[in-house]
Amino acid sequence: MALGDRWSREATEDIQRRILDWYSVSRRQLPWRDDTDPYHILVSEMMLQQTGVGRVGPIYRRFIDLFPTFAALAEAPRQDVLRAWAGTGYNRRAIHLHECARIVCRDHDGRLPNDPAILARLPGLGPYTVAAVLSFAFHQDVATVDTNIRRVLGRSSGKPDADERELRELATRLLPRGRASDWNQALMDLGATICLASNPRCSICPVREICASALDVDALTRAPARRVAERQEPYLGSRRFYRGRIVAILRDLPSGKLVSAGDLLTRIKPDATAADQPWLDEIMRGLAADGLASIDTSQGDARFGAPT
């Protein structure tokens, strides 16, 4: 039986009504929530890919103030873009966004296309981000499935471990035509504030009477919590930690200034020895390949700078 088959047409309409009514009075107030500018939507979605809403809010405002349009972002030096991105982490997303702006200005007259096939070819846009842009910016009837929505749909249908294909089919089936933007954001808010990964607030959930998992909260929270813990890796002292420190140093250099390998190594790892040099070289090659650093060997020894 496919996900959602337990719900009749009338039950589906009841779920839609309950969630949308709840959203109309309980929606989160977010800086991008009522904005339909495709550029603003893309910036917010790229920032939110791996960073929480609380951290993104003030950084988003600052970023939009500095780069209010695709053209402004496309023309900005990459070092400035990375400085404005500081605080969100995962700097590769800033590079993707910068490249998107350049492509949109070069190939699409500064306007973000509303064709899903074209959007999917832009750097850093996966299935969720494409669907979010189509739904929030262009009001197309497209279902989005992020982490919060997966949890809401999986639990309410009685299959919290459903695979991605099943969840996408269910999301599309439940989508109220003509209200995709409100619906997708309502599901996200429900997952972020009520249907939490741990300690879900089932007693105040708008669909508690028809949710297949509401009576078995303990069982539905135990297994996911273990899986998340097993996937986590220590950040402090990891390669990602040092990459982040290097990017921060390079983006704060005066324009055009370079730093030697020895100086950079000492700044990120005060107890480093000569044996750490190959390790640094490998990290720097990776950062350069990702567009997050530049390497200058014109004077023999490698020197490093901000991306160009």
Secondary structure, 3 states (H helix, E strand, C coil): CCCCCCCCHHHHHHHHHHHHHHHHHHCCCCCCCCCCCHHHHHHHHHHHCCCCHHHHHHHHHHHHHHCCCHHHHHHCCHHHHHHHHCCCCCCHHHHHHHHHHHHHHHHCCCCCCCCHHHHHCCCCCCHHHHHHHHHHCCCCCCCCCCHHHHHHHHHHHCCCCCCHHHHHHHHHHHCCCCCHHHHHHHHHHHHHHCCCCCCCCHHHCCCCCCCCCCCCHHHHHHHHHHHHHHHCCCCCCCHHHHHHHHHHHHHCCCCCCCEEHHHHHHHHCCCCCHHHHHHHHHHHHHHHHCCCCEEECCCCCCEEECCC
